Amino acid sequence: MVGVECCEQNTRILKHTDEVSHIITLVVGPQQTKLRCHKVLLGFKSEYFDAACFGNFVSSETDGLKMANDDPKTISAFVSWLYTGRIPSTCGVHPTVLWVLGDRLRSSGFTNTAMHFIFAEYAKTYFQADTAEYIYDNTSSSSKLRTFVRDLILNEGPLSGSYASGPENSWRELIRQGGDLVLDIALEGSFFCNDSEPEDRPYYPDNQSKYLEPITTRPIEDFLEGKPREGTRKI
């Protein structure tokens, strides 16, 4: 259903936009991997690209849009999502990394798709200390992903039962470092399981909505009419 809705939306955008043939090149990573994409799709589904493609700091068409610090695999997954509404399961990138990318690109639709992958992953496997550390190092204190991490730890307790048999040392080392993660957990509970009911787990379907971002891209009608965001201009 998501894929169908995305294709219908893309068709509407490309059909009613005079820049339908305008393909922009994303030059990604130190090896300058080139990925090509419709500029209007980038702009509609990402506030970052909306400003970059239609705002005041547009790159020259000959050079493309340079993203030297990004991984081509993550950007390729984003481009694939633009056209299909789905993240390829074979993209080879951890969904938390994709969520962080979507947050930086200010693409709430993409972060929500990545979050659904996260729900599915942690419904069947244990949460690792290095993943928690990466998330806390790359998100803000108010991010939905941090909230999910905190709630997952509080609910399942990485130092409880069989969870602790393998990765306990890595969790203990992370705890020794202190920081926001330890503070958040200490204020709410502990790193031991709180014996909550299964339906209280954050990845349980009825609980997922509170970890999803509101869609903040321009309404499609405004985009098709060429109405810029405040502080941007249409080129």
Summary of the structure (lengths in Angstrom):
residues: 235
radius of gyration: 19.9
end to end distance: 33.3
largest distance: 59.9
contacts: 680
relative contact order: 0.13
helix: 54%
strand: 6%
